[in-house]
């Protein structure tokens, strides 16, 4: 069934029931995409043994997915703004389902890594696009904050509950089942999207930026490859040095090329807003910390403590349970009082969890381990809603996909770096297990303490009067007025006809 294309203002005419259905469909998509980041972690030991994968192969099984997500999210968001968000959303579901089938059939680690990359191509069309659909469906500031809070809580919950579900599936049906479970969910979501999600697109289409896309893939790919392979080749290896040099040249190319384009892949002017820039960096810090925690913890529980996959998954249940309670409360708190307090709580919880983890060893009492996981659950529940809301709020609706993409890119880049860095720090000690593993993990836990402190500092800075002033100044440009720019030009954000913050 086909639905009409809705301009931003028409979304307000949707019934509450229709809006709730749209939100539910978007939440389902974010659950399967985000859960596939964490659900694979608990399957890594079984997967590695079955496919005879090295430690770097295990890292790539996770990072091939998150790296592609990070590299192409911005392109997917901008494409959805241009050709239609529902259309791209449905294409993403189909690609994600096909990638899941190929993962389930993988005969070796190379096949699996390639199939994970295809999964991620679909995921790039779901994560930011679903956020843009939510942002354009819920038009009031308060209802949008609540809806984004629910959407963000699903993201955090999926990330936390992935290991629990994955552990049960691996124990009962084998590691391939963590991919097969996606197929029926995706099929139902495709049908529901066709029935209930209205089509929407930006009032002004953005042109593609192939040079910017290539540079972005080059930078992220080189950095991640250098980190993962540094443990085998060494940081002084010509290969590693060359990769980092290419990444540095790529960054210079982005900074030099993108500002000269009318429609750049990376709209650097968004970063003139300190709250927006801080939200992206905090997203990177937060998911770097959680990605590192999850990668190390799932292997600690199975390889050091000798737990089965299902037992390891159940031990991570205290990470997911607080998200159910904390994330909705956080969403309401952000809507009522702003993001400062939730972000400070999140930063403190991440730093505290990292500090408490320094005491972990092979014989640490299980209740103490579960208490640490509970702290990480509070962190995850508190951090996503304020970051997501800060990234989307204040942006022109026609750039909702792009703004959402940048927030998601920060998250996926953080997860990718968290897995790559933690794997490099503990890689040589994984095979030894015991105290060798837990001793090496101390470096990861200290990293989490630093990242938590960084979130607190950025939260305070981004909530200052000076930061709010930069956000107001950043609002002096946006998409040209529909007339073609003759009345407002690049400073048309506040024009009533654009639907921006100054409208109405």
Secondary structure by P-SEA (a helix, b strand, c coil): cccccccccccccccaaaaaaaaaaaaaaaaaaaaaacccccaaaaaaaaacccaaaaaaaaaaaaaaaaacaaaaaaaaacccaaaaaaaaaaaaaaaaaaaaacccaaaaaaaaaaaaaaaaacaaaaaaaaaaacccaaaaaaaaaaaaaaaaaaaaaaaaaaaaaaaccccaaaaaaaaaaaaaaaaaaaccbbbbbbcbbbbbbaaaaaaaaaaaaaaaaaaaaccccccccaaaaaaaaaaaaaaaaaaacccccccccccccccccaaaaaaaaaaaaaaaaaaaaaaaaaaaacccccccaaaaaaaaccccccccccaaaaaaaaaccccaaaaaaaaaaaaaaaaaaccccccccaaaaaaaaaaaaaaaacccaaaaaaacccccccaaaaaaaaaaaaaaaaaaaaaaaaaaacccccccccaaaaaaaaaaaaaaaaaaaaaaaaaaaaacaaaaaaaaaaaccccccccccccccccccccccccccccc
